[in-house]
């Protein structure tokens, strides 16, 4: 299946997700899993129906693995930022990432509040609402959409998930509640960096779609303990760190590694985690 067709299917599935979220009472918990809302389940069912009909396998936050032996598996977060959605805070999204034998192939992250769509295809770049996302040329000022040229954490505005045990040296920070949108905000230049400061890390469905957008937009990416952001086992958790520039990433990773070591042995000297 070519990338245009994959993105078309993602658009169709995202539209179904938006419909499901809009028509259900946002505050109704299912009681089946902590923090799971009725719209999470409805959104998952709506998206999976479209994806299955198109021939994809699915690995979803809400329902696990389906047809995992298919050539393309879509890592799906039907609603990233469910608590925000339930409380009416306008920062939540749906995220899709098609994974093949070579890694992340195509992605869509859709802001469910304003319909801003971030799309990416491996080796073909990233866009926001059809506009290319790319860093400024060396020595040139930033124009349009794309990562900022920020080099220093001390001058950066940083998105976080969870509050770290101490100040990490940023100029300003925001804790917004949807990692997919936080990371794509770095790709767009709205934020300078994002740091996962949780104790447990994030699941692949939370961040893979945004990771491909960031990679194709020229954002510098790493994982707090030096591991690949796309693990061999999609069930493994990771601690993504992304930044507009390599120097900013190096500084952000160094700060993140000062607390909550998940696997200190995984840290390589000066290593930036590989992404697929």
N, C-alpha and C positions, 0 to 999 in steps of 0.2 A: 504494500500500500504506500503511495507516495505521500510526501509531507503535506501537500495541500489538502488531500483527502482526510488525513488525520486531523488537521486543524479544523476542517469543516465539521467533522464528527464531534470534536471537542466543543465547537460553538453550539452545535445542536444540543449536546448534553448540558452545557452550561445554561442554556436558555430554559431547559426543563428544570434544572436546579433552582433558578431564579423564580420560576413559577411556583415550585413547591414551597420555597421559603416564604413567598409573599402571601400564600393563601392559608397558612397555618398559624395558630397562636404561638408566638415566639417563646413564651415563658413556660410552656408545658414540658416538664421532664418526663422521660419514658419510664424511669425507675429500673431499667435494664442494666444500665452502666452509668457510673458516676459522671455527671456533667453532660449526659446525652439528652438532647431535646427531640421533640417529635419532628421538628423540621429537619434535623440531622438524618433521621431514618427515611423520611419522605424524599429528601434530596438524594440520598444514596440510592434508593430504589429507582428514582427517575433517571439518574445518570447511568446506572448500571444497565438499565434496559436499552438505552441508546448505544452504549459501548458494546454490549453483548451482541446486539443485532449487527453491529459493524464488524464483528469477529475478533474483538480484543479480549484478552484475559484482563482481570481486574484485581488489584490489591488495594482495598479500601479501609479507611479508618473505622467505618461503621460496621462493616460486614466481613472483613477479612479477605481471604484469597478465593478467587473464582477462575477456573480454567487457566491455571498458572502455567500450563505446558504450551500455551499458544505462542506464536512467534513474537507478537507484541503484547506486552502487559502494561496496562495503564495504572500507574500509582495515583490514587484518587483521594483527595480530601474534599468531601461534598461541601462542607462549610468550615472554613478555617477562621476561627474567631467566633465560635458559637455563643459564648457568653456575651460578647459585644452585640451580636444579633438579637439575642433574647432580651437584652436591656435597652435596645434602641441606640446603642453607640455606633456611629457610622464608620466602622472599620472592620469589615469582614469580607471573605472572598470564597471562591471555589477554585480548586487547583487540580490540574491534570498534567501528568508527565508520562509519555509513552517511552518504554524501555525495551531495547532489543539486545541482541547478543553483544553489541559494541558499546552499549551504555545508554545514556539519555538521548533520545532522538527528537522529540517534539514536545512542546509544552504550551499550556494556556493557563494563566492566572487571571481571573476575572474579578474585579471589585464589584461586589453585589449591591453596593450602594449607588455608585455613579456609572456603572457599566464600563469603566476603564479597563481595557483588555491588553494584557501583556502576552505576546506570543514569541516563541523562539523555535528554531529548527537547527539541529546540529550542523555546524559549518556554514550556515546561511544567515546568521545574525538574529537580532531580536528587534521587536517593535513595541510601541505603545500606541494603541489606536491607529495602527498603520504607519506611524512615524518611526524611523530608525532610531535605535538606541546605540550610541557609540561614544567612547571617551573622546575628549578634544585631542587634536594632533599636538605633538610635543611643541611647546612654546606658543601655542595658540590659545586664545581665550575660549571658554566653553560657549557653544552656541546650540540652541535648541535643547532636545532631550538627550540625556545620557549621563553617565557618572560624572561627578565633580572632579576637580583636579586636586582635592585636598590631600596634603601630605602628612599633616601633623594631627595626632589625636587631641592635642591641647587646643586646636582650633576647630575641631569637628563637632558636628551634631550627630549623635549616635542613637540608633534604635536598640532597645534591649528587650529581652524576655526575662523577667524576674529581676529583682534588685540584687546586685552583688554585695558582698560583705563590706566593701569599701569603695570609695571613689576611684575610678580607673583612669582618671586623667583627662576625660573629655571636657570640651567647653560646655556643651549642653547635652541632655539626653531626653529621650521620649520612650515611654513604655506603652505601646499602642494595642497589642493584643492579637495580631494576626501575623505570624512570621512570614507567610507568603507575601503579604503586602509590605511588610517591613523590608524584606530583601529586595523586592522589585522597586521599592522606593530608593534604594541605593543605586540600582541600575538606571533609574530615571534622574538621579541627582537631587532628589528631595531630601534624602538623608546621605550623610557621608560614609556611614558604616553601620553594621549591625553586629551585635554580640549576643550569643546565646549564653545567658548567665544562670540557667537552671541547674538544679542538682541532678536531674535525670536525663537531660538532653531531649532531643526531638525525634519523632518518628519520620521515616522517609516520606510518608504522605504529606507531612507538614511543609517540607521545604524543597523537594526535588523539582517541582515545576518552576519555582522561583530560582533554583540553582542554575537551571539551564538558561533561563532568561539572563541571569547575571553573567554566566560564562560567555554567552554570545554577545552581551553588551560590553564586554571587556572589563568587567569587575574582577578584582582580585579576591580569591576565595580560599578558605582553609577550614580545617577542623581543629578544635581546641587541642586534641591530643595526636594530631598528625595522621589521622586515618582517612581513607577515601570517603568522600561524601556519599558516594553510591556504593554501599556494601554489597558483598556477594549475597548475603541474606538480607532481604528487604525488611525483615523484622528487627534488625539491629538499629540501635539509636545512635545519634550523632549530635555534636555540638557545633553547629555552623557559625563561622565568623566570616563576614564579607566586608570589603572596603573598596573605596573608589580607586585607590592606587596601591601598588605593592608596599611602599614605605608605611602607609597607614595600616595596611593589613599586618605587617610585621610587628608594629607597635601594639595593635589591638590583640593579636595572638599572645604576645608576651605578657600583657596585662591579664588576659583571661587565664593564662596558665599559672597565675599566682594563687589560685584558690580552687578548691573542689576537684582535685586531680582524680579523673576517672580511671586512667591507666597511665601512670607516669612513664612506664617502660615504652609506651608507644610514641613518646615524644622524641623526635630527632632534633639534633642541633640545628636550629635555624630552618627546620623543615616546614614547608607549607603543604598541607594535605593535597593529594592529587584528586582531581575530579574526572569522571568518565564522560 
